[in-house]
Amino acid sequence: MSALAGQVALVTGAGRGIGRAVARALAAEGATVVLAARTRSELAAAAEEIRGAGAQAFAVPTDVTQDRAVGALVDEAVGRFERLDVLVNAAGTASFGTFAESKADDWDGMLAVNLRATMVTCRAVLPVMLRQGRGTIVNVASIAATRPIPGAAVYAATKAGVLTFSRVLAEEVRPAVRVGVVVPGAVDTPLWDTVPGGPDRARMLRPADVARAVVLMAALPSGAALEEVRLLPAGGIL
Ligand SMILES: NC(=O)c1ccc[n+]([C@@H]2O[C@H](COP(=O)([O-])OP(=O)(O)OC[C@H]3O[C@@H](n4cnc5c(N)ncnc54)[C@H](OP(=O)(O)O)[C@@H]3O)[C@@H](O)[C@H]2O)c1
């Protein structure tokens, strides 16, 4: 039987990139997936692709920086499927450049999506998972959280926040809820489309590589918790 048969997974950032690959991979393991992001067309295409492969997918356009929208998203998922087994926080945004030339608006955008919305979404699902006595949360950090990359000061700070937040939350809610964090190196996604002079995309990880790690974290037997996965391109950090 598929590893996640009968389970319900909510994936933010599921319209493209890593989130989309994660949603596809969880569905391939038998999960019913609820997909969230802002861009309706991308979300619809992602859900359609999953349904085309024979799994259940349900798109809920959501801006995760809006607390009430996140609450409505979780209510909708639980109302429809009566449970929530897996949450993957893959919604994220990045703005690179030297800190001296950075703009506070860009800081606010990254803090709001990468860090605050991860917290808000975790808090929204926890009552459900704790009531069930089971659940797995996987937050997506970045290697930038652990290694100083010039030009990524604020992005790195948000991801260091995600990493530490995830570690503390894991202590608070174990053993009923497993909290894990994936720490990827560069992944070839649309996030890099607007980054001039970025690393060689051919040498990056693929979104499906990150998705495999997330599926492993979600599909382990309930007695085991894979809490941190540092996943790098085989050639090393780019
Ligand atoms: N690509 C990399 O090299 C890399 C490496 C390590 C970690 N990461 C992290 O992995 C995560 C996914 O990145 P990615 O590379 O897949 O980026 P991406 O291709 O740009 O996808 C980002 C996703 O997040 C969604 N999103 C952004 N703001 C949102 C909001 N306010 N509300 C709801 N959804 C929102 C986007 O949809 P909408 O814009 O339509 O809302 C999109 O679906 C991010 O947290 C990123 O920091 C990426």
The ligand as an SDF file (V2000), in Angstrom:
LIG
                    3D

 48 52  0  0  0  0  0  0  0  0999 V2000
   14.9400   27.6130   -4.7920 N   0  0  0  0  0  0  0  0  0  0  0  0
   15.9310   27.4660   -3.9130 C   0  0  0  0  0  0  0  0  0  0  0  0
   17.1240   27.4800   -4.2650 O   0  0  0  0  0  0  0  0  0  0  0  0
   15.6020   27.2770   -2.4540 C   0  0  0  0  0  0  0  0  0  0  0  0
   16.6210   26.7680   -1.6230 C   0  0  0  0  0  0  0  0  0  0  0  0
   16.3510   26.5960   -0.2760 C   0  0  0  0  0  0  0  0  0  0  0  0
   15.1040   26.9170    0.2300 C   0  0  0  0  0  0  0  0  0  0  0  0
   14.1510   27.4200   -0.6140 N   0  0  0  0  0  0  0  0  0  0  0  0
   12.8590   27.7530   -0.0300 C   0  0  0  0  0  0  0  0  0  0  0  0
   11.8860   26.8780   -0.5530 O   0  0  0  0  0  0  0  0  0  0  0  0
   10.6010   27.4930   -0.5390 C   0  0  0  0  0  0  0  0  0  0  0  0
    9.9890   27.4010   -1.9220 C   0  0  0  0  0  0  0  0  0  0  0  0
   10.8240   28.1260   -2.8030 O   0  0  0  0  0  0  0  0  0  0  0  0
   10.8100   27.8940   -4.3640 P   0  0  0  0  0  0  0  0  0  0  0  0
   12.2140   27.9220   -4.7940 O   0  0  0  0  0  0  0  0  0  0  0  0
    9.9490   26.7530   -4.7110 O   0  0  0  0  0  0  0  0  0  0  0  0
   10.1400   29.2830   -4.8180 O   0  0  0  0  0  0  0  0  0  0  0  0
    9.0790   29.5980   -5.9890 P   0  0  0  0  0  0  0  0  0  0  0  0
    9.3080   28.6970   -7.1260 O   0  0  0  0  0  0  0  0  0  0  0  0
    9.1530   31.0650   -6.1800 O   0  0  0  0  0  0  0  0  0  0  0  0
    7.6790   29.2080   -5.3000 O   0  0  0  0  0  0  0  0  0  0  0  0
    7.2650   29.9140   -4.1670 C   0  0  0  0  0  0  0  0  0  0  0  0
    5.8360   29.5190   -3.8620 C   0  0  0  0  0  0  0  0  0  0  0  0
    5.4370   30.2350   -2.6790 O   0  0  0  0  0  0  0  0  0  0  0  0
    4.2050   30.8890   -2.9530 C   0  0  0  0  0  0  0  0  0  0  0  0
    4.0370   32.1050   -2.1690 N   0  0  0  0  0  0  0  0  0  0  0  0
    4.8260   33.2020   -2.1380 C   0  0  0  0  0  0  0  0  0  0  0  0
    4.2810   34.1540   -1.3690 N   0  0  0  0  0  0  0  0  0  0  0  0
    3.0990   33.6540   -0.9080 C   0  0  0  0  0  0  0  0  0  0  0  0
    2.0570   34.1670   -0.0940 C   0  0  0  0  0  0  0  0  0  0  0  0
    2.1190   35.3970    0.4240 N   0  0  0  0  0  0  0  0  0  0  0  0
    0.9910   33.3730    0.1650 N   0  0  0  0  0  0  0  0  0  0  0  0
    0.9190   32.1190   -0.3440 C   0  0  0  0  0  0  0  0  0  0  0  0
    1.8740   31.5820   -1.1280 N   0  0  0  0  0  0  0  0  0  0  0  0
    2.9570   32.3420   -1.4020 C   0  0  0  0  0  0  0  0  0  0  0  0
    4.2690   31.1810   -4.4510 C   0  0  0  0  0  0  0  0  0  0  0  0
    2.9790   31.3720   -5.0080 O   0  0  0  0  0  0  0  0  0  0  0  0
    2.2970   32.8140   -5.2250 P   0  0  0  0  0  0  0  0  0  0  0  0
    3.3950   33.7840   -5.5340 O   0  0  0  0  0  0  0  0  0  0  0  0
    1.3460   32.5570   -6.3130 O   0  0  0  0  0  0  0  0  0  0  0  0
    1.6130   33.1140   -3.9230 O   0  0  0  0  0  0  0  0  0  0  0  0
    4.8680   29.8880   -4.9650 C   0  0  0  0  0  0  0  0  0  0  0  0
    3.8710   28.9010   -5.1100 O   0  0  0  0  0  0  0  0  0  0  0  0
   10.8420   28.9270   -0.0740 C   0  0  0  0  0  0  0  0  0  0  0  0
   10.6120   29.0250    1.3100 O   0  0  0  0  0  0  0  0  0  0  0  0
   12.3230   29.1260   -0.3520 C   0  0  0  0  0  0  0  0  0  0  0  0
   12.8650   30.1080    0.4790 O   0  0  0  0  0  0  0  0  0  0  0  0
   14.3630   27.5840   -1.9380 C   0  0  0  0  0  0  0  0  0  0  0  0
  1  2  1  0
  2  3  2  0
  2  4  1  0
  4  5  1  0
  4 48  2  0
  5  6  2  0
  6  7  1  0
  7  8  2  0
  8  9  1  0
  8 48  1  0
  9 10  1  0
  9 46  1  0
 10 11  1  0
 11 12  1  0
 11 44  1  0
 12 13  1  0
 13 14  1  0
 14 15  2  0
 14 16  1  0
 14 17  1  0
 17 18  1  0
 18 19  2  0
 18 20  1  0
 18 21  1  0
 21 22  1  0
 22 23  1  0
 23 24  1  0
 23 42  1  0
 24 25  1  0
 25 26  1  0
 25 36  1  0
 26 27  1  0
 26 35  1  0
 27 28  2  0
 28 29  1  0
 29 30  1  0
 29 35  2  0
 30 31  1  0
 30 32  2  0
 32 33  1  0
 33 34  2  0
 34 35  1  0
 36 37  1  0
 36 42  1  0
 37 38  1  0
 38 39  2  0
 38 40  1  0
 38 41  1  0
 42 43  1  0
 44 45  1  0
 44 46  1  0
 46 47  1  0
M  CHG  2   8   1  16  -1
M  END
$$$$
